[in-house]
């Protein structure tokens, strides 16, 4: 089912899947919507109820506020739980995919007491992206970013050279062209990157999980993911001890489809009962 949540900052569109007794809030990736969790809802719906909002500047959500903060994200999540379940006192599972994983990790660092389990699917945010930091956190970088979104020719030339020399793989260049070839899509890219720029997990902490409200974390990703590499995830997991379980599937970046959703659902169930 789909629904709307009224907030002071706008109207949040969301999707609900499953009728299970355990609650899972799911945050989608860049350019996607809560609908992307439908397949996971089919495989996990007897055990979980999935609440999947369309994040600001995505899907049917109408966001009127100029910025978006952790407080805004928590207000959306707790508002959805209250509207759909009526009780916000129980801890819930928070799942985030790709960009949504960065938001979920930042949420867990600041509101660990709300959570029963954190699940990160091919999560962004565990490694500093120097280009993203430069484009969204510095004045010079932001000016270059805005100029490039209006005049992308020079970037296309660099991508072509990178593909020819092997510095960029064909998958990365396809993704780049997908988001940069269209003028409107480039405009959305600029707006979304700037809106979510303040969601930055604190990597200076040795570990955010052990001993904090008994919060544990599971990271599930693809061995062949060229965007969120297995090596980066292994380094992060090893630095956080036994509190993080890392699962690598024989997949790329796209995990929200069969047969991966069945494996993800089983892993989450086992984690919560183990």
N, C-alpha and C positions, 0 to 999 in steps of 0.2 A: 504494500500500500504506500501511497504518498501523502504528504501532509505539509502544513505550513506552521511555523512557530513565529509569533509576533514578538519582536524585540524592539527596544528603543532605537536601535541602530538600523533597523530594517526588518524585512520578512525573510525568514530562513526556510528554504524548501528542504524537505528531507524524505528519506525512504525508510520503510520498516520491513524487515524480512524475518521470517521465522516466528515461532511461538514458544520457544524453549524457556525454561525457568531462569537461566543465567543471562545476564545482560552484557552486551558487547557494543560499544560505540566505535564506529569505523570512520576514519578520515581518509579521503581519497587522494589520489595523486594529481599532479598538475594537468590542467585541461580536462579533467574527468568530472564525474558527479557521484553522488551516493549510489546511483544506479549501477555503478561498476561492481558493487558488492552483491548483486543478485545471485550470481552463481555460488558464491560462498554461503549465502543465505539458504540456498537449496540444500547444500551438503551439511551445514551446521545448524539448520533451523529447528531440529527436534531438541537440540541441547541448548541453543541460544536464541535470544531475541536480539536482532541487529538493528541499531539505530544509526542511520548513515546520512548526515547532513550534506547538502551542497555548500561548500565553503564559499565565502565572499568572492565575487567576480567569477563565479562558476555556476553552471546550471540555472535553476530557477530562483536562486537566492537574489534578493534585492537589498543590497548593502548601501546605506546612505551615509555612513560615517567615513571621514577621509582616511582614517587609520584602522588598524586591526591589531589588538593586543592579546596577551595571554588571558587577561580578565574577560575580554570579549569572548574568547574561545570557551572559557569555563562557563560563562553565562549561557552560551548556546547549548553546551553539553548538558548542564544541569537543568536548563529549561526544557530540553527534549525529554530527559528522563522524567521530570515532573509531569509533563503533559501526557506522556505515553504510559508511564508506570505509577505515577502518583507519589512515589517515595524516593527521595534523594539521599537517604541515610546509608543505604547499602553500597559497598564498594563494587566497582564494575571493572570489566576488562576493556582496555583501550587499545585499539588496533589502528596502525597508520601505515599506509603504503606510499613509498617514494616520497614526494613532498609532504604528504600527510604524516609520514614517519618522523620528519623533522619537527612538525608541530606536536606530535604525540610525545616525542622525547622531551621537548621543552616543557610540555604540560606535566610530565612525570617528575621532572626535576623540581617543579614549583608546587605541585599539588599531589605528592605521593600518597597522602592519606586517603585520597578519593579512589585509589586504584587497588584492584585485586591482582591484576596481571597486566603487563605491558607487552604487546606483540608488535614487532616492527617488521614489515615486509619490504625488502629491498630499500631500506630507509636512506633518505638524503640526510645530511647534517652531521654525520659522524666524522667527516673529513672536511677540512677547510677547502672550499673552492675559491682559489684566488681571484678568478674572473668574476664570480658572483659578488665576492666581497668588494672588489674594486668598483664594480658597476653600481652597487646599491649603497655602499657605505662611504664613498668619497665623492667630493664635489667634481673633481676632474673625471672620475670614472662615470659618474651619473650623466655628465654632459656628453661624454663619448657614447654612452649607452643610448641616450635619447637620439643623438645624431645618427647612430648606426641603425636604429629602428626606422628612421626616415630615409636613410641612404645606405642600404645594406650591400651595395656592390663590392666594396673593398673586402668585406667579410666573406662574401661568396668566392672571391678570388683566392683568399687565403685557404678556405676550405678545399678548393679545387687543387691547390698545390699540396695541401696536407694529404689528400686522397692519393694523388699521383706518387708522392714520396713514401707513402705508407705510414706517415705520422698520425693520420686519422683513418679509422676503419670505415667501410661502406655503411655500416649500421649507424654510426655516429653522424655521418654526413646526411643520411636519409632523415634522421630525426631533426637535424639542423634545418634542412630545407622544408620539412613539414611545418615547422613553426615560423620560418622566416620568409618563405616565398610569398605569402599573402600579406597585404598591407594591414588589414584589420587584425589578423593574427599577431602581427608584430606589435601593434598597439596594445593588444590584450597582454602580450608577454611583458611589455614594459610595466603596465599597471599592476599586474599580478606580482612580478618580482619585487616591485617597490612596496606593495601592500604587506607582503609576508617577510620583509627583510629583517624584522626585529625578532623573528623566531630563530634564535641562535643558541643551541645547547651549549652548556658550559663545559668545554672539553678539559678545562684545567682541573676539574675535580677528579681525584684518583678513582673514585667510584661513587655513583649516585644511588646504587641499589642495595648492597648489603647493609642490613641493620636499620633500614628506613621503612618502617611500617611493614616489614616482611615483604617488600615489593620485589618481585623477580621479573625477569625479562626474557623473552624469546625473540631471537632474530631469525627470520627465514628469508633466504635469498637464493638467487640462481648462480651456479658455478660459472656460467658463461655470460653473466651480466657485464656488459661493457660500460654501463653507466655507473652503477654502484658495484664496485669490484669486490670479489670474495676476499682478496688480500686485505683491503681496508677494513672489512668487517671482522676478519680474523684478528687483526691487531687490536681493534676496539674490544672485542670479546675477551681476549687474553688479558687485557688490562683491567678487566672488571671481575675477574675470578669466577667462582662457581655460580654467581648470581645470574649470569647470562648463559643461556643455551643457544648455540648457533647451529642452525640447520641449513645445509646447502643442498638444493635440489638440482637435478639435471635440467636446468632451464636457463633462460635469459632473464630479461627484466620484467616481462609480462607474466605475472603470477596469478592474476585473478581470473583464471579460466581452468577448465578441466584439462588434465587430471590433477593439476596442482592444488586446486581448491579443496579437493577431497583429502589430500595429504595434509594441507594446512589445518583443516578442521580436525582431523584426527590428532595432529600434534598438539593443538590447543587443548583438546579434551584430555589427552593424556597428561599434559602439563598441570592441569587444574585438579586432576584426581591422583596424581603421583605423589 
